[in-house]
Amino acid sequence: MSPTTAFGTFFLPGPTEVREEIMTAMLQPMIPHRGPEFERLFERLQQGLRPIFKTERPVYISSSSGTGMMEAAIRCAPSGRILCLVNGAFSERFAHIASMCGRDVDRYEVAWGQVHAIPQLDERLSMRKYTAITVVHSETSTGALNDVRAISDCAHRHSIACLIDSVSGLGGAELHFDEWKLDYVLTGSQKALALPPGLSFAAASASFIDRANGTHDRGVYFDLVELDAYARRNQTPSTPALTLFYALEAQAKSIAAEGLETRWARHKAMAVRTQEWITKISDETGKKLGNIAPLGSQSPTVSTIRLPSDTPAEAFTAAVAKHGIVVGAGYGKLKSSTFRIGHMGDHTMESLERCLAACSSVLRS
C-alpha cells in the first residue's frame, strides 16, 4: 500500500504517500464542469465524503489547501470577537488568519504538545463575550489531539460556534460531525485521506450556514453560503481541480472498502506502535526520546518525537533518508529538537515497521 518513490517512502505528516492507482485515476479526460457528467461525478463524491465526515450535510470541496477553508470559517463566522485555542503552529495559523481577516482575537495558549482543558476553557468563555472559537483537532506540528467533541459542547453551552481544523485528523482520527452536533470541520486532501495536495473539504451545520448568510464581508472564493448552494446542485462555484476530483473518487471507494472504523483502528494501532518504539529504542540506546504529546492526547496520525540534545533533527532526518525513508523535521520552534512521523493515510503496520527500523539504525549508529 505504500510505494517507494524517487524520494523514498514518505512518512511526512503531509503530503503523504499516494498509491499508484490513485495517481493513475488522475489521467482521465477533461469534461465540462458545468455539465451533467460533472454533476454525476460530484454526486458520487458526496456519497464518498459524507460517510468520512459522518454527516448527512453537503461536504464542500474547494480547489485549495486547507488554509483556504480555515479562512472560509473565519470569514463566515458570526460577527464578534473570536477566541483561538493555540497549542502549536497550525492553531496559531488559525488565530493569525482570524486577525488578518480583521476579527478581534484573543488567544487561549497552552504549551506546544499539550491540549486544552475544558474547565479552563469554560472559565474563559464565561469571562468575555465571544461569537466563535477556533481549535485544531490533530495539531500537525506537535501530534497533540484535542477533544473536539468536549470543546464543541463547552462552546455550545455558551452559545458560541466552534470552528474545527481537522486537517491531519479526518480520515484517521475518530470524528462524528452529525452525532457530535459540530458546527464546522475542515480538512485537507494530502494528510490522512492520502490524496495529492490541492483539495480541501469542509462540512457546516445548517444553523452555521443560516447565520453566515447574515454575515457581511464573506468574500467570494471562500464564501460558504455560495459553496453550500452550489453543492446542493452538485456543482462548485468556480472551476474545480478536475484531475484531483478523479483521484478523490478512487480514494473514497478505497476508504469505503476498508471501512472508516477499521481505518481509525489502523491509525490508532500505528500510533500505539510508535509510542512503544520510542520507549524501546530509548532503553536500548540510552538515548532519551519522547513523544511531546502526553499519553491519552496523542494523535493517531502523527507523532512528534523529541530527540536527545546531542542529536540535531536536521542531521537525523538526513541520515534516515539515506535508508529510503522520509520522515518530517520538527516544525516552527521545534524544528531542531524534534522529528515527526506521519503514520497516516494508506500506511500500514508493515510499512511503519520499515520506518521505525530505519530510525533505529540511525540512532544505534
Secondary structure, DSSP 8 states (H G I E B T S, - for coil): ----BTTBEEESSSS----HHHHHHTTS----TTSHHHHHHHHHHHHHHHHHHT-SS-EEEESS-HHHHHHHHHHHS-SS-EEEEESSHHHHHHHHHHHHTT--EEEEE--TT----HHHHHHHHHHS--SEEEEESEETTTTEE--HHHHHHHHHHTT-EEEEE-TTTBTTB---TTTTT-SEEEEETTSTT---SS-EEEEE-HHHHHHHTT-S---STT-HHHHHHHHTTT--SS---HHHHHHHHHHHHHHHHH-HHHHHHHHHHHHHHHHHHHHHHHHHHS---EESS-TTSB-SSEEEEE--TTS-HHHHHHHHHTTTEEEEE--GGGTTTEEEEE--TT--HHHHHHHHHHHHHHHH-
